[in-house]
Amino acid sequence: MSLYFLKMKTMIAYYFLLFGHALLCTVSIMAKDLPVGHFTRRRDVSSQSLLENTCNNKRLDLVFIIDSSRSVRPYDFEKVKEFILTILQFLDVSPDATRVGLIQYGSTVKHEFSLKTFRRKQEIERAVRRMMHLATGTMTGLAIQYAVNIAFSESEGARPLNQNVPRIIMIVTDGRPQDPVGEIAAKARNSGILIFAIGVGRVDMNTLKSIGSEPHEEHIFLVANFSQIETLTSVFQTKLCDGGIWRSQGLLLPPFLRECLHNICCFKN
Ligand SMILES: *[C@@H]1O[C@H](CO)[C@@H](O)[C@H](O)[C@H]1NC(C)=O
């Protein structure tokens, strides 16, 4: 009986938290059907002031998965690096807040750094700048598998599931994978990882859909070319910082508030 009341109390507390959050939850955009040009308008919103310190104390385990295949030209690869560096600007990087890892892949997977490698943002920025383009194949499935099995293992710095730290993959790809991705991406999502999939150029939409979390409008992004990736910055700032990511851990959120995939819930807009 007392346990029941404890649960009720917890739930009520969460409800209050949630309503507070819902007010803050900014409407996010994006959809496969939206014209690509739509994003350029968002760019005006991402002023420098918006970038600073908005992810304070945000606990996230975030792993970038970067397509480093041959079709990504050196200039494009630099654009991806710039994008990551911009995202890093608003993250609160520290072992107690946001931990960041990075995998790049071509024919093979290269773990540039894991969630536990660096404690400071400057070190991560340096590692991103130093990253060398692999310029080989497109083994996207292999890279996601690597993330699930290794990058998000506790021995590589992921915090234990019972700490309720959101696990997030941000994958950037421009091509068609040379290996199956659907099943392994589903396995990743089922294990509680939220996947944002960013497609560039003539990327196959069905592939993106098989990778990204649902609802797809909130987790799948498409841009015309690598120069356009930066237009997504403010969207990700909202998604990563403003509490749009919510791990329910079995709490029963009212359906009008939630979009859940397994134990991760996002607010409906
Ligand atoms: C990228 O796409 C945008 C929008 O379609 C276009 O204006 C721009 O010229 C393109 N940039 C490059 C480098 O191709």
Ligand as a Chemical Component Dictionary entry (heavy atoms), coordinates in Angstrom:
data_LIG
# 
_chem_comp.id                   LIG 
_chem_comp.type                 NON-POLYMER 
_chem_comp.pdbx_formal_charge   0 
_chem_comp.three_letter_code    LIG 
# 
loop_
_chem_comp_atom.comp_id 
_chem_comp_atom.atom_id 
_chem_comp_atom.alt_atom_id 
_chem_comp_atom.type_symbol 
_chem_comp_atom.charge 
_chem_comp_atom.model_Cartn_x 
_chem_comp_atom.model_Cartn_y 
_chem_comp_atom.model_Cartn_z 
_chem_comp_atom.pdbx_ordinal 
LIG C1 C1 C 0 23.566 23.702 -51.345 1  
LIG O1 O1 O 0 22.173 23.762 -51.485 2  
LIG C2 C2 C 0 21.653 25.074 -51.425 3  
LIG C3 C3 C 0 20.136 24.971 -51.379 4  
LIG O2 O2 O 0 19.647 24.091 -52.342 5  
LIG C4 C4 C 0 22.187 25.879 -52.584 6  
LIG O3 O3 O 0 21.690 27.186 -52.549 7  
LIG C5 C5 C 0 23.702 25.912 -52.508 8  
LIG O4 O4 O 0 24.253 26.574 -53.623 9  
LIG C6 C6 C 0 24.265 24.514 -52.422 10 
LIG N1 N1 N 0 25.692 24.602 -52.108 11 
LIG C7 C7 C 0 26.593 23.867 -52.726 12 
LIG C8 C8 C 0 27.993 24.067 -52.280 13 
LIG O5 O5 O 0 26.318 23.056 -53.571 14 
# 
loop_
_chem_comp_bond.comp_id 
_chem_comp_bond.atom_id_1 
_chem_comp_bond.atom_id_2 
_chem_comp_bond.value_order 
_chem_comp_bond.pdbx_ordinal 
LIG C1 O1 SING 1  
LIG C1 C6 SING 2  
LIG O1 C2 SING 3  
LIG C2 C3 SING 4  
LIG C2 C4 SING 5  
LIG C3 O2 SING 6  
LIG C4 O3 SING 7  
LIG C4 C5 SING 8  
LIG C5 O4 SING 9  
LIG C5 C6 SING 10 
LIG C6 N1 SING 11 
LIG N1 C7 SING 12 
LIG C7 C8 SING 13 
LIG C7 O5 DOUB 14 
# 
